């Protein structure tokens, strides 16, 4: 992707990470940001190569959201979005979530 698109994606990912540092403040809004990401990803609306730049921020949002919010998000998605969300959540559980090992 063009340099400007990469820079925007990187900054948005960083914004997600910073927002996730304030879970009490941002928790109720994190699911909406995740919804935007999942829907854009499912529709193919993300610029090529921007998804990896957003991934650490998206993982931070997943860490902030609680189960009821994630369940509500999942229920509001269409079939393609649900599949993309499953993939994203599995990747988060495998690679992004702290498992207590150092």
C-alpha positions in Angstrom: 0.0 0.0 0.0 1.1 3.6 -0.4 3.1 5.1 2.4 0.3 7.3 3.6 -2.1 4.3 3.9 0.5 2.4 5.9 1.1 5.4 8.1 -2.6 5.8 8.8 -3.0 2.0 9.5 -0.1 2.1 11.9 -1.4 5.2 13.7 -4.9 3.6 14.0 -3.4 0.5 15.5 -1.5 2.6 18.0 -4.6 4.5 18.9 -6.4 1.2 19.6 -3.4 0.1 21.8 -3.5 3.4 23.7 -7.2 3.3 24.2 -7.0 -0.2 25.5 -4.7 1.0 28.3 -7.7 2.7 29.8 -10.1 -0.3 29.9 -12.6 1.3 32.3 -13.0 4.2 30.0 -12.9 2.5 26.7 -14.4 -0.9 27.4 -17.9 0.0 26.3 -16.6 1.4 23.0 -14.1 -1.3 22.1 -16.7 -3.6 20.6 -17.8 -0.9 18.2 -14.2 -0.4 17.0 -13.8 -4.1 16.6 -17.1 -4.3 14.6 -15.7 -1.7 12.2 -12.5 -3.7 11.8 -14.3 -7.0 11.3 -16.8 -5.7 8.8 -14.2 -3.9 6.8 -12.0 -7.0 6.8 -14.9 -9.2 5.8 -15.9 -7.0 2.9 -12.3 -6.7 1.7 -12.4 -2.9 2.4 -9.0 -2.8 4.2 -6.1 -1.6 2.0 -3.8 -4.5 1.1 -1.1 -4.9 3.7 -2.9 -2.7 6.3 -4.3 -5.6 8.4 -1.0 -6.6 9.9 -0.3 -3.0 10.9 -3.7 -2.9 12.8 -3.4 -6.4 14.3 -1.7 -5.5 17.6 -4.2 -2.7 18.3 -7.1 -5.0 17.4 -5.7 -7.6 19.8 -5.5 -5.0 22.5 -9.2 -4.2 21.9 -10.1 -7.9 22.2 -8.3 -8.0 25.5 -10.3 -5.0 26.8 -13.7 -6.3 25.8 -15.6 -8.6 28.1 -17.5 -11.8 27.1 -21.0 -10.1 26.9 -19.7 -7.4 24.6 -18.0 -9.9 22.3 -21.1 -12.1 22.3 -23.2 -9.1 21.3 -20.7 -8.2 18.6 -20.7 -11.8 17.3 -24.5 -11.8 17.2 -24.7 -8.6 15.2 -22.4 -9.9 12.4 -23.4 -11.6 9.1 -22.0 -15.0 8.3 -18.9 -13.7 6.7 -18.2 -11.4 9.6 -18.8 -14.2 12.1 -16.2 -16.3 10.3 -13.7 -13.4 10.2 -14.4 -12.8 13.9 -13.8 -16.4 14.8 -10.5 -16.4 12.9 -9.5 -13.1 14.6 -10.4 -14.4 18.1 -8.6 -17.7 17.5 -5.5 -15.8 16.4 -5.8 -13.6 19.4 -6.1 -16.5 21.8 -3.1 -18.2 20.1 -0.7 -15.3 19.5 -1.9 -12.1 21.2 -3.3 -13.1 24.6 -0.9 -13.3 27.6 -0.9 -16.9 28.7 1.0 -16.4 31.9 4.3 -17.8 30.6 7.5 -15.7 30.4 
